[in-house]
Amino acid sequence: MLSRLRSFFTAVLGPIARLLLRMGVSPDVVTVVGTLGVVVAALTLFPTGHLFGGTMVITVFVFSDLVDGIMARTAGRSGRWGAFLDSTLDRFADAAIFCGLLVHLERTGDTVGAAFALAALVLGSIVPYARARAEGLGMTAQVGIAERADRLVSVLVATGLVGLGVTPVLLDVVLVLLALASAITVVQRMATVYRQATAGSGGTESRA
């Protein structure tokens, strides 16, 4: 869903990206700084109950994930290293957000919410691994009912609303749905890879 808004964000954030390039800032620096900002905010503000403030700070740094991509394309630096760095650091950011929420929910006695925050964290990490492993084996697994951006926006919106006074049940419901969506996506990707693998000739299998 959010991928359709890429052209809009490119138009809005393009001037910032070009300004940073003129200042000599590299896309990699923006990627690292953005990830560090998300990690620090999520692990300090969420556990201490600053849900709305943490959401606002994280949202600002999340936009760096768009800015660095615009910078790379503008400067003609798009390549495998940038894609690898971006994807790898995304896992740190996602883990920090769900870990921060997990600690907050546990501290407030919401063990159900904490359990589903853990489930969303674990299953959410398997989703990109399944795709990466498939591509490493020469297949594709670009299927799923929710993209990373959709999952991220959903949990941040719910967290921010709870921080503004909306019932905490909202966050629990969103975490349940995210865990379920991630589980379904993993199954979809496994099924997709299975069909591709069994459609080819019976080569030798390698299991690690």
C-alpha positions as CSV (number, residue, x, y, z in Angstrom):
1,M,0.0,0.0,0.0
2,L,2.6,2.5,1.1
3,S,4.8,1.7,-1.9
4,R,2.2,3.5,-4.1
5,L,3.1,6.7,-2.2
6,R,6.8,6.5,-3.2
7,S,6.4,9.2,-5.9
8,F,4.7,11.5,-3.4
9,F,7.4,11.1,-0.7
10,T,10.1,11.5,-3.4
11,A,8.7,14.9,-4.4
12,V,8.4,16.0,-0.7
13,L,11.7,14.7,0.5
14,G,13.7,15.3,-2.7
15,P,14.9,18.8,-1.7
16,I,16.2,17.5,1.6
17,A,18.0,14.7,-0.1
18,R,19.6,17.1,-2.6
19,L,20.6,19.4,0.2
20,L,22.3,16.7,2.1
21,L,24.2,15.6,-1.0
22,R,25.4,19.1,-1.6
23,M,26.7,19.2,2.0
24,G,28.7,16.1,1.3
25,V,26.6,13.7,3.4
26,S,26.5,10.1,2.0
27,P,23.4,8.0,1.8
28,D,25.1,5.4,4.1
29,V,25.5,8.0,6.8
30,V,21.8,8.9,6.6
31,T,20.9,5.1,6.8
32,V,23.1,4.6,9.9
33,V,22.0,7.7,11.7
34,G,18.3,7.0,11.0
35,T,18.6,3.5,12.4
36,L,20.4,4.6,15.5
37,G,17.7,7.2,16.1
38,V,15.0,4.6,15.8
39,V,16.8,2.2,18.1
40,V,17.6,4.7,20.8
41,A,14.1,6.2,20.8
42,A,12.4,2.8,20.8
43,L,14.5,1.4,23.6
44,T,14.4,4.4,25.9
45,L,11.0,6.1,25.3
46,F,8.7,3.1,24.8
47,P,9.8,1.2,28.0
48,T,9.4,4.3,30.1
49,G,5.8,4.8,28.9
50,H,6.4,7.7,26.5
51,L,4.5,6.1,23.7
52,F,3.3,9.2,21.8
53,G,6.7,11.0,22.1
54,G,8.5,7.9,21.1
55,T,6.3,7.4,18.1
56,M,6.9,11.0,16.9
57,V,10.7,10.7,17.3
58,I,10.8,7.3,15.6
59,T,8.6,8.6,12.7
60,V,11.1,11.4,12.0
61,F,14.0,8.9,11.8
62,V,12.0,6.4,9.8
63,F,11.7,9.0,7.0
64,S,15.5,8.8,6.7
65,D,14.9,5.4,5.2
66,L,13.2,7.2,2.3
67,V,15.7,10.0,2.2
68,D,18.8,7.7,1.8
69,G,17.1,5.9,-1.1
70,I,16.4,9.2,-2.9
71,M,19.9,10.4,-2.2
72,A,21.4,7.2,-3.7
73,R,19.3,7.4,-6.8
74,T,20.0,11.1,-7.3
75,A,23.7,10.6,-6.9
76,G,23.8,7.4,-9.0
77,R,25.0,5.4,-6.1
78,S,22.3,2.7,-5.9
79,G,23.9,-0.6,-5.7
80,R,24.2,-3.9,-3.8
81,W,26.0,-2.5,-0.8
82,G,23.4,0.1,-0.2
83,A,20.6,-2.4,-0.5
84,F,22.4,-4.8,1.9
85,L,23.1,-2.1,4.4
86,D,19.5,-0.8,4.3
87,S,17.9,-4.2,4.7
88,T,20.2,-5.3,7.5
89,L,19.7,-2.1,9.5
90,D,16.0,-2.3,9.0
91,R,16.0,-5.5,11.1
92,F,17.7,-3.6,13.9
93,A,15.1,-0.9,13.8
94,D,12.1,-3.3,13.7
95,A,13.6,-5.4,16.5
96,A,14.1,-2.3,18.7
97,I,10.5,-1.1,18.2
98,F,8.9,-4.4,19.1
99,C,11.4,-4.9,22.0
100,G,10.6,-1.5,23.4
101,L,6.9,-2.2,23.2
102,L,7.4,-5.6,24.8
103,V,9.2,-4.1,27.8
104,H,6.5,-1.5,28.2
105,L,3.6,-4.0,28.0
106,E,5.4,-6.3,30.4
107,R,5.9,-3.4,32.9
108,T,2.3,-2.4,32.7
109,G,1.1,-6.0,33.3
110,D,-0.2,-6.6,29.8
111,T,1.3,-10.1,29.4
112,V,-1.0,-10.9,26.5
113,G,0.2,-7.8,24.6
114,A,3.8,-8.6,25.5
115,A,3.4,-12.2,24.2
116,F,2.1,-11.0,20.8
117,A,4.8,-8.3,20.6
118,L,7.3,-11.1,20.9
119,A,5.4,-13.1,18.3
120,A,5.3,-10.2,15.9
121,L,9.0,-9.6,16.5
122,V,10.0,-13.2,15.8
123,L,7.7,-13.9,12.9
124,G,8.5,-10.5,11.4
125,S,12.2,-11.4,11.3
126,I,11.4,-14.7,9.5
127,V,9.5,-13.0,6.7
128,P,12.5,-11.2,5.2
129,Y,14.7,-14.2,5.9
130,A,12.4,-16.5,3.9
131,R,12.6,-14.1,0.9
132,A,16.4,-13.7,1.2
133,R,16.9,-17.5,1.4
134,A,14.7,-18.1,-1.6
135,E,16.6,-15.6,-3.6
136,G,19.9,-17.1,-2.5
137,L,18.7,-20.3,-4.0
138,G,17.7,-18.7,-7.3
139,M,14.0,-18.5,-6.6
140,T,11.6,-15.8,-5.6
141,A,9.3,-15.3,-2.7
142,Q,7.9,-11.8,-3.1
143,V,4.4,-12.6,-1.8
144,G,2.7,-11.7,1.4
145,I,-0.4,-9.9,2.8
146,A,1.5,-7.1,4.4
147,E,4.7,-5.2,3.5
148,R,7.2,-4.1,6.1
149,A,6.1,-0.5,5.7
150,D,2.5,-1.4,6.3
151,R,3.4,-3.3,9.4
152,L,5.6,-0.5,10.7
153,V,2.9,2.2,10.1
154,S,0.2,0.0,11.8
155,V,2.2,-0.5,15.0
156,L,3.4,3.1,15.2
157,V,-0.1,4.5,14.7
158,A,-1.6,2.2,17.3
159,T,1.2,3.0,19.7
160,G,0.8,6.8,19.2
161,L,-2.9,6.6,19.7
162,V,-2.5,4.7,22.9
163,G,0.0,7.3,24.0
164,L,-2.7,9.9,23.5
165,G,-5.2,8.1,25.7
166,V,-6.9,5.6,23.5
167,T,-7.5,2.2,25.1
168,P,-4.4,0.0,25.3
169,V,-6.5,-2.8,23.8
170,L,-6.0,-1.2,20.4
171,L,-2.3,-1.9,20.6
172,D,-3.0,-5.5,21.7
173,V,-5.3,-6.0,18.7
174,V,-2.8,-4.6,16.2
175,L,0.0,-6.8,17.6
176,V,-2.2,-9.8,17.2
177,L,-3.1,-8.9,13.6
178,L,0.6,-8.2,12.8
179,A,1.7,-11.6,14.3
180,L,-1.0,-13.3,12.3
181,A,-0.2,-11.4,9.1
182,S,3.5,-12.3,9.5
183,A,2.7,-16.0,10.1
184,I,0.5,-16.1,7.0
185,T,3.2,-14.4,4.9
186,V,5.8,-17.0,6.0
187,V,3.4,-19.8,5.0
188,Q,2.7,-18.1,1.6
189,R,6.4,-17.7,0.9
190,M,7.2,-21.3,1.9
191,A,4.4,-22.5,-0.4
192,T,5.7,-20.3,-3.2
193,V,9.2,-21.6,-2.9
194,Y,7.9,-25.2,-2.6
195,R,6.1,-24.9,-5.9
196,Q,9.2,-23.5,-7.6
197,A,11.5,-26.1,-6.1
198,T,9.3,-29.0,-7.0
199,A,8.6,-27.7,-10.5
200,G,12.3,-28.0,-11.4
201,S,14.3,-31.1,-12.0
202,G,15.1,-33.2,-8.9
203,G,18.4,-31.8,-7.9
204,T,20.2,-32.5,-4.7
205,E,18.9,-30.8,-1.6
206,S,21.1,-28.8,0.8
207,R,19.7,-28.4,4.3
208,A,21.5,-26.2,6.9
